[in-house]
Amino acid sequence: MSAGRPVPQDGGVTFPTGYRASGVAAGIKRSHRPDLALLVSDTPATAAGLFTTNRVRAAPVVLSEELLRGNPTGARGVVVVSGVANALTGPEGYQDSQEVIRLAENAVGLPPRSLLHAATGMIGPRIPVPLVQGHLGQAVADLSADRAGASRAAAAILTTDTATKEAAVSVRLADGTKVRVGGMAKGSGMIAPSLGPPHATTLAFVTTDAVVSPQGLRGVLWPEADRTFNMLSVDGDTSTNDTILALANGRAGGAPADEDPAFRAAVGHVLESLARAIARDGEGATKLLTVRVSGAREEAEARSAAKAVARSVLVKTALFGADPNVGRIACALGYSGASFDPSRLDVGLSARGRRWPLIAGGTPVPGLDNGVGAKMHTLLQQLDEVVLEVNLGPGPASATAWGCDLSYGYVHINAHYRT
């Protein structure tokens, strides 16, 4: 393994040493699919979390944030419920989440304040605690450190997702220690995370066996989540339940990885892989959209420009129709808040090792209304990933955002979400 370079691996949250996971069907979902997940570290782990900035915050978000503030160095894992968000449930919902944590800690044999909690699903209903209680024994019995355990947990946190989302890397730190980072996530709709530090849903869980202090873990998690998950948009809606939790149990030994660039690169690689997987699996999506902006005056402007294009409903629907509608891209850039000279705007489409210009020097390339446009239409029909490269000018800043197209399937899924 090259020193400092993350090496992708086949794995998930149990890839790092000392973690076990499981996922079972507790009957919370009407589909009877897996809906209760456990992730446990064999030894105490430092923990860090990022949570939704939505003013309406689900009980698990509030409770996990409180638990992290009170015990950042003794977390042992997380219990996740899928099928109900436990949001808009008042004091009773908060008590339900407290009870779920208590029951899970007792079932695993852990002391109080050991487990964090997350939930995803329909807003309004409370967690059916008796169902959770009745299936925790099976979840504990099924805890496994192998690949299958990670996959079962990744399946149990899904809602409208069509596929599990897992990632893992190994990396060698500056002192020569080999550490591992793994992760799992869910997200398909209600995806436009606005996550901040002790600030259908995005959930992500990252594990590592590196030695990291609570402050160091937060210092790595926040900028990498901001670069990846906060640049992700499926439909522009920020959920009541968005949560990213990270655990570091130190089982790999070696020097603390707090300031090691290789460790940050490994965490960033896992988070970016998970964010891209969420965008690719957007509700009803047929194409993954990547928007790369360069030439901005400042990073904030590059981010605004990239997110505006990735979030634009008109851009998304044009992609679904394989329509090379450059006016919609330029429009989104124009209202993004980024400062640029429209006469210097360049936009291109990258695919299959080639780049096709769409806008050059502020005007559409010749032929987009006839022969060139027809060829682009055919190309877009064949692609399952579209990469738009935007150059705003001579500035030094750049940013990348991820999204997807908007299809009839999205409308169908969300028009009948409750019925």
N, C-alpha and C positions, 0 to 999 in steps of 0.2 A: 504494500500500500504506500502510495506517495505521501510524504509528510505534508500535512496541512491541506490536503485535497480530499473532500468527502467522496467516498466510494459508495454508490447506490447498492442496496442489498434487497433481497427478497424477505420482507419482514414488516412488522407493525409495532405495536406498543410493547410487545414482549421480546423484541429483538435485543434491547439492552439487557445486561445481566441483572437478575434479581426481581423481575416483574412477572406476574401471572394475571391472566384475564379470562373472562368467560362472558357468555351471552345466552340468555334463555328466554323462552316465551312465557310470560306471566299472565297473558290474557288481557293486557291493557289495550292493545290494538284490536280492532274488530277483525282484522285480517288474520289474527292469531300467529303472526310472524314474531320473531324474537324482539323483545322490547325492554329487557332489563339487563344491563351490563355492569360488570364489576371489573375494576382494574386495581391491583394491589401490589405494592412494593413489599418485598420480604423484610426490608429494614426501613427505619425512618428515612424520609427524604425531604430535602428542601423543596419548597413549592413556590410557584409564582402564578399569577392569574391576570387575565385581561377580560373585561366585561363590557356588555353593551352600554352605550351612552343614551339609549332610549329612556325617556323619563318614566315610561311604564316598564318596570323591571320585575321579572318573575321572581317568585320566592326563592328558587334555588340560586339565582344570581346574587340576591341580597345576602343569603345565608353563607354562600361560599366566600363571598368577599369579606364578611365578618370573620369567618373561620381563619382565612388567610392572614388577616390583620392580627389575630390573636395567637396564631401558631404557625409561622412560616417555616419553622425548622423541624416539625414533627409530623408532617402529613404522611399517610400510608397509602393513599389511593383515592378513588372516586367511584361513586355509585351513580349510574345514569339511568333515567327513566325515559322511554320513548313512547309517544302516543298522546301524551298530554303535556302541555307546557307548564302547568301550575302557575299561570299568570292571570292577573285579575281575580285572584281567589282570596284576597284579604288576609286577616290574621289566621284564619283556619288553614289557608294554603301554606302559610309559613310554618305552622305547627305540623302540617303533613310532611313537609320536607325535613323538619327536625326529626320526626318519627322515622322516616325512611333512613336517615343517616344513623340514628340510634339502633334500629333493627339490623342494618347492615354491619355496623361495628360489632354488635353482639354476635352475629352469625359468623363473622370472620374471626372473632376472638381478639378484638382490638379495644384499646381504651377509648374513652370519649374524646372527641375533637381530633380523631385520626383521619376521617374520611371527608372529602369534599363531595359536592353534589351538583348534578346538572340535569336538565330535562328539556325535552323538545316535543312539539306536537301542537294540538289544538289549544288555542287560548280560551280560557274560561273554565273548563272542567278542572276539578281537583284530582290529585293523584289518588287512585284507588289503593290505599295503604294495605288493606287486607290481601289483595292480590300480590302485592310486592312481598309482604310478609310470608305468604304461602309458598313463594318460589325462591326465596333467598337461600334456603338450604341447598337446592339444586345448583344455584349459581355458585355457591361456595364450593360444593363438591366438584364442580366442573372447572374450577380455576386451574389454568395450565400455563406453563411457560413456553409451550411449543407454538409453532406457527398457527396451528388450528385454533388455539385459545385466542390469539390476537384476532383472527378472522371472525370468530364467533362474536367477540365483543364489538368489532367494527360493523357487523351486520345488525346487532341489537340496537345500535344508536340511530339507525336510519328511519326516515319517515317516507317522504315521497321520492327519495333517492332510488335510482335504478341500479346502482352499483356501490360496493364498499369503496372506501377511500383510505388507503394505507401507504406509508412510506417509511423507509429506513436507510440509514447510511452508517458506515464506520469511518473513522478518521483518526489519524495519529497526531497527537498534540505536540507542542514544542519540546516538552521534556521526554518525548518518545512513548508516552502512554497511549495505548490504543483504546478509544472509547467508542461507544455506540449511541446513536440517537434514533428513536422510533416515533411513529405517530399514527393517529387515526383521526378521521374527521367525518362529519356529515353535513350536508347542505345541498339543497336543490332549488328551493323557492324561499321567498322572503329573505333574499340575500343581497345585502349591501352593508357589510359590517362597518360599524363605527366603534372601534374598540379603543379603550384608553387604559392607562394604568390607574390602579385603584380608584377605576372609572365604570311555518316550516323553517328555520334557525340555522345558524352556523355554530357548530360545536367542533372543537379540536382539542386533542390531548397529546402531549409530547412527553416522552420519557427518555431519560439518559442515565447511564451509569457513571458519568463523569462526576468528579468532585467539584461542586459549585456552591458558593454561598447564596443565601436568599437574595442579597442585593445584586450579586453577579448574575444570577438567573434572571431577575427582573431586567437587568441592564442589557441582556442579550435578547430576551423574549420580546420586549416592547418594540425596539427598532425593527426587528425582523418581521414581526406581525404587522407593523405599520407599513412596511415595504411590500408585503404580500397580501394578507387578508384585508387590510384597509384599502387595497387597490382592486378589490374584487366586487363585481356587481352582476347579479342575475336579473333583478327586477327593480332595484332602487329602493327597496324597503328594508329598513334596519329593524331587526327582530327585537323582541322583548327578552330574549333568552341567550343572545350571542355570548359565548364563553370560550376562552382558550386557557387551558391549564397545563402547566409544565411541572414535572417532578424530576429531581436529580438525587439518586440514592448513593452516589459515590462508590459503588462497588468496583469500579475499574481501578481505583486508587490513583496514585500519582499526585502531581501538584494541582492546586486549584485552577480550574479552567476559566475563571471569571474574565480575564483579559486576553485569553488566547484567541487569536483570529480564526484558527482552524475550528474551534468549537462553535463560534458564532456562524461560520460558514456552514457547518453541519446542521445546526438548528435552522438556518435560513433555507438550506436545501430542502429539508423535510417540510417546512411550512409552505414554501413555494410549490412543491409537488402536490401538497394537499389542496392549496388554493386553486391551482390549475384543474385538479380533478373535480372540485366543486363546480367551477365554471363550465367544464365540459359536460357535467351531468345536470345542468340547469333544467328546470321543469320544461319538458317539451322541446328541449334544445336539439338542434341537428348540427350545429357548428360551434366550436370553441373560438372565441375572438381574443386575440392578443393585440394590444395597442402600444406601440413603442414610440415615445416622443423624445426628440432630441432638439438641440438648438435653442432651448428656453433660457431666459435670463436667470431664473432661479428655480430650484428644485420644486418649490411649492407651485410655481406656475406650470412646470412640466407635469406634475401630478394632477393638477386641475384639468389640464388639457386632455391627458390620457383618460381620466375617469369620465370626463364629459362625453367622449366618443364611445367608450365602453358602456355607458349608462343610457345613451340616447335611444329612445324607443324607435325613432325613425331609422337610425342606423341599423338597429337590431332587426327590424322588419324587412329592411332592404336586403340584409344578408340572408334572411330566410328565403326571400324570393330570388336570390342570386342576382340582385340588381346592383351594378356598379354605380350607385348614385352618389357621386362625389360631392354634390351640393349638400347632402345631409351631413357628411363628415365635416366639411368646411363650416357649416352652420354651427355644429356642436363645438368646434374649436373656437369659433367667434364669440359664443356666449360663455365660454369656460372661465373667463376672467384672466386668462393668460394674455400678456402683452406681446404682440408680434406684428410685423408688417405683412398684411395679406398678400402683397405683391411678391413676397419672397417665400410664400408657403409652398412646400413640396410634400406630396403624399404618394406613397407607393404600396403595392401589394406584394408580399413575399410568400412564395410557395414553391415547393419542389425544386429548391436550389436556385430559383430565379427571382428577379424583381421586376414587376410590371409598374411603370409610372401611371399614376392617376391624375395628379395635379402637379404641374411644373411651373414655377415662377408665378404662382397665384392664379393660374387658369387651367381648366381641364385639358388633358392631352388631346390632340386632334383625333377624331374618329370615335370618341366614346358614344356618340349618338347613332353610330351605324356599325361599320365592320368591326372596329376595335371593341366596341361595346358588346357586340354579339359574342366575340371570342371570350371576353371577360365573363359574360353570363354563363357560357358553357363551362369555363374553368371553375367559377364559384359553385356551380351545381355539383362538381366533382369533389370539392374540398370538404373535409370535416374539421379543418382548422384554418382560420383566416388570420394572417398577420398583417396589420396595417402599420407602416412605418411613416411617421410624421416628422418633418423637420420644420421648425418654426423660424429658424434664422441662425445667426452666428453665436448664439449664447452657449454657455458651457454645461447647462443642466439637462438632465434626462430623467425619464421615469417610464415605468411599464404598468399597464392595467390589464385586467382580464375580465372577460364577460362571455356572452353567448348570444345567439340569435333569438328572436322572439317568434314563436310559431303558433299555429292553431292549437297545438297540444297544450301550451301554457294556459291559454284561455279556458280550455276544457277542464284541465286539472283544477284550476282555481275557481271556476264557476260552480263546481260541484264538490268543493273541498269538504263541506260539512254534510252534504246530502248524498 
